[in-house]
Each structure stands twice: as structure tokens, then as C-alpha cells.
Amino acid sequence: MKRLLIIMVGLALVASLAAAGSAATAKAPKSAKVLIRHQMRGCHTWSVSGGAFGATQSTRLARGGTIMFVDNDVMPHKLVKTNGPAIRFVGKPAMNHMGASVKVVFSKAGVYHFTTKAGEDYAYMKGMKTIGEDNVLRLTVTVS
């Protein structure tokens, strides 16, 4: 009986180590999409690949991967890299109308930090009200 218990515990340990190893070696995705939107509290937030909206986000990508940023806010946003290795913009980082987008290519491994510089509401959106301070959008991208 004691031997059977030792064997069962050993098998459980091997199974849990195998599961942890496969999770650690899971490949990072090659692409993501970040959507910026307007909201009443905090003015704007963003979402990564359909996840929850928030002012602070993080994601990971495979080296050579891309992120498509789409501005669906009531104001323009200029995408700004605040830290990290060199990137390449495909399009203009100044998204100056609703639906504007820019793609970012990450050719080097590393940790990248982004924010946006928001402009004034579009003229046709002047009546939009918000509650509280405007959010400062922050995104961390880890490329491996």
C-alpha cells in the first residue's frame, strides 16, 4: 500500500511538471490588435485582442510580430513608444480620425512601453461628457 501511494504521488508530480513545462514553452502570438475607445469615466481605454478594456495593458508577442492599433475614440491619438528597442511603424503613428490605424512591427526581442498623446475631441463630438480625470494609456509589450 505504501509503495502504491509513493508511485501515485510520483506520477502526479511528473504530470504537474510536464504541464508547467508545456505552459512555459507555449509560443507567443505573432500578432495582436489594440483598440482604443471612448468611455464616460476616464475618457478613453484600450483593449488587447478583444480582452477587457483598461488604461493599463500588457501583452506578449513573438519576435517579428505585429500589433495593429485602431483609434475608435472621439479624439485623435498619437502612439508614442516610451521605452524599448527600435520598432517600425507601418503607417503614421498619429491616428487623426475615428477608425485610423497604425501597425507596429517588433523585429527585436525586448520589453517595449507605449502610451498615447491624446488630442482634443473632434469638432462633431464637442458635446461628449466624461467623468473624472482622463486616463493615461499605458501598454507593455514583451517580445521573445
Helices and strands as residue ranges (DSSP letters): H 2-24, E 31-39, E 43-48, E 56-61, E 66-72, E 77-83, E 88-90, E 94-95, E 100-105, E 110-118, G 123-125, E 138-143
